[in-house]
Amino acid sequence: MAALLFVVKKEIPLRAHAHRADDVATAIRICEKFGLEMSWEHATEWHRIAKWLAEKKVSAVWGPSLIARGKWEMRELSFEIPKALYDAEVHFAIQTDAVGSTIAFLPICAGLAVRDGLPSEEDLKAITINPAEIIGVANRVGSIEKEKDADIRILSGDPLELKTRVEKVFIDGELTCSR
């Protein structure tokens, strides 16, 4: 109950953890009744109600995607969903859901979304600035700007290409790794 106080006091948005569209529709109705903000974590069936959710200005955090479809609710999981979110003008991010799939797979997930129709200029946003905006920390992270926290990787090529290698890593402005 203590965790809900932050949501009720409107200090943080509700992060509705659900795969099914009908479950998140219920969460939206509750949020509207109490004047709360929310984002939809997993967004597996987003395509079923995408336009309605875009009208409601509900953000989506899609994924995990590189895991087995162990639940009935995940039967429609597809790398085409990020494109559907983009087409519906939904503010979205891509996640790996660290428990089911390591964060190291995040660029692979974004790359597979591009393969299935997401415009390539949107893939990096979906794993950088968009998630920072959705969780309310874009003033500190998510893009390279003056006065923001800066952990930066210098790569040999496209960040979503499997052959790309990390050349240098800077954490808080300090070079910590160099190939």
C-alpha positions in Angstrom: 0.0 0.0 0.0 2.9 2.4 0.7 4.0 2.2 -2.9 0.6 3.3 -4.1 0.9 6.6 -2.1 3.4 7.9 -4.6 0.8 7.2 -7.4 -2.2 8.7 -5.5 -0.2 11.8 -4.6 0.7 12.1 -8.3 4.4 12.0 -7.6 4.9 9.1 -10.1 2.6 7.7 -12.8 1.0 4.3 -12.4 2.9 1.7 -14.4 0.2 -0.9 -15.3 1.9 -4.3 -15.7 -0.4 -6.1 -18.2 -0.3 -8.0 -21.4 -4.0 -7.9 -22.3 -5.8 -4.9 -23.7 -8.9 -5.4 -21.5 -6.8 -5.3 -18.4 -5.1 -2.1 -19.3 -8.5 -0.6 -20.4 -9.7 -1.2 -16.8 -6.5 0.5 -15.4 -7.2 3.5 -17.7 -10.8 3.8 -16.4 -9.5 3.7 -12.8 -6.8 6.3 -13.5 -9.4 8.6 -15.2 -11.7 8.3 -12.2 -9.0 9.3 -9.8 -7.2 11.8 -12.1 -4.0 9.7 -12.3 -1.4 9.3 -15.0 -0.2 5.9 -16.2 2.0 4.0 -18.6 1.3 0.5 -19.9 4.2 -2.0 -19.2 4.4 -4.9 -21.7 1.7 -3.6 -24.2 1.5 -7.0 -25.8 -2.1 -6.4 -27.2 -1.6 -2.7 -27.8 -2.6 -3.0 -31.5 -6.1 -4.0 -30.4 -6.8 -0.5 -28.9 -3.9 1.6 -30.1 -5.9 4.6 -31.5 -8.1 4.7 -28.3 -5.0 4.7 -26.1 -3.3 7.3 -28.2 -6.3 9.5 -27.7 -6.0 8.9 -23.9 -2.3 9.9 -24.1 -1.2 6.6 -22.4 2.4 5.7 -23.0 3.5 2.1 -23.7 6.6 0.3 -22.7 6.7 -2.7 -25.0 8.4 -6.0 -24.2 10.0 -8.3 -23.2 10.2 -9.8 -26.7 13.1 -12.3 -26.8 11.5 -14.8 -24.5 9.2 -17.8 -24.8 5.5 -17.1 -25.0 5.0 -18.8 -21.6 1.6 -17.2 -20.9 -1.6 -17.2 -22.9 -1.6 -13.4 -22.7 1.6 -13.3 -24.7 0.3 -15.2 -27.7 0.1 -12.1 -29.9 3.6 -10.8 -29.0 5.2 -9.6 -32.2 8.1 -7.3 -33.3 5.4 -5.5 -35.4 3.9 -4.0 -32.3 6.4 -1.1 -32.1 5.5 -0.1 -35.7 1.8 -0.2 -34.7 2.5 2.0 -31.7 4.4 4.4 -33.9 1.6 4.5 -36.5 -1.0 5.2 -33.8 1.2 8.1 -32.6 1.7 6.5 -29.2 4.6 7.6 -27.1 6.5 4.3 -26.5 9.7 2.6 -25.4 11.1 -0.8 -25.8 12.2 -2.9 -22.8 13.8 -6.3 -22.1 12.2 -6.7 -18.7 15.5 -7.6 -17.1 14.1 -10.7 -15.3 13.2 -12.4 -18.6 15.8 -11.1 -20.9 19.1 -9.2 -20.1 19.5 -5.5 -20.9 22.2 -6.4 -23.4 19.5 -7.6 -25.7 17.9 -4.2 -25.9 19.6 -3.1 -29.2 18.7 -6.4 -30.7 15.0 -5.9 -29.8 15.0 -2.4 -31.3 16.7 -3.7 -34.4 14.1 -6.5 -34.9 11.4 -3.9 -34.5 13.0 -2.0 -37.4 13.2 -5.2 -39.4 9.4 -5.5 -38.9 8.5 -1.9 -40.0 9.5 0.6 -37.3 11.2 3.5 -39.0 14.9 3.4 -38.2 15.0 6.9 -36.9 12.6 5.8 -34.1 14.5 2.8 -32.8 17.1 4.7 -30.8 14.4 7.0 -29.4 12.6 3.9 -28.2 15.6 2.8 -26.1 16.9 6.2 -25.0 14.9 9.4 -24.7 11.4 7.9 -24.9 11.8 5.7 -21.8 13.5 8.6 -19.9 10.4 10.7 -20.8 8.0 8.0 -19.8 9.5 7.5 -16.3 10.0 11.3 -15.8 13.9 11.5 -15.8 14.5 13.0 -19.3 15.8 16.2 -17.6 18.8 14.1 -16.5 19.2 11.2 -19.0 18.1 9.8 -22.3 19.9 12.2 -24.7 23.3 13.8 -25.0 22.9 17.4 -23.8 24.8 19.8 -21.7 24.1 19.4 -17.9 22.7 15.9 -18.3 24.3 12.8 -16.7 26.5 11.2 -19.4 27.4 7.6 -19.8 28.4 7.3 -23.4 29.5 4.4 -25.7 31.5 5.1 -28.8 30.7 2.4 -31.3 32.3 1.1 -34.5 29.0 1.3 -36.4 25.3 1.3 -36.2 24.2 0.7 -32.6 21.6 -1.9 -33.7 23.9 -3.9 -36.0 25.1 -7.1 -34.5 28.6 -6.6 -35.9 29.1 -3.3 -34.2 31.6 -3.3 -31.4 32.1 -1.0 -28.4 35.2 1.1 -28.9 35.2 3.3 -25.8 33.0 3.8 -22.7 32.8 7.1 -20.8 31.0 7.0 -17.4 30.4 10.4 -15.8 32.8 11.9 -18.3 35.7 9.5 -17.4 37.0 7.0 -20.0 36.5 3.6 -18.4 37.1 1.3 -21.3 39.0 1.6 -24.6 39.5 -1.1 -27.2 
